[in-house]
Amino acid sequence: MNDVGSSRHSLMQESELEVLAVAAIREHRHLIAADEAVYEEWTRARADPSVSAAVLKSLQDEYVARQKKSEAQQELLSEIIDALGYVPKVAPDGEA
């Protein structure tokens, strides 16, 4: 973990950290769902011989870029949760 991120979050109030954590968890869930959709599309395209190599490469590049974004977001989420000291309960999307 990087010290700048952890010190930045350690200066925040618990209530602020919990709001950030909940938002980061929801964002993480959203990114995972979007990543899975792109992966499934890429997998289907690889199985279809009519799909061009350029399209396959584009889907692969998009998936790899999404994975990097998800990794960075997960690191931020980890820093926030470390500073908070616990993982807040977050209802599944669409529930209160």
Secondary structure as UniProt FT lines:
FT   HELIX           3..10
FT   HELIX           14..47
FT   TURN            49..50
FT   HELIX           53..84
FT   TURN            93..94
//
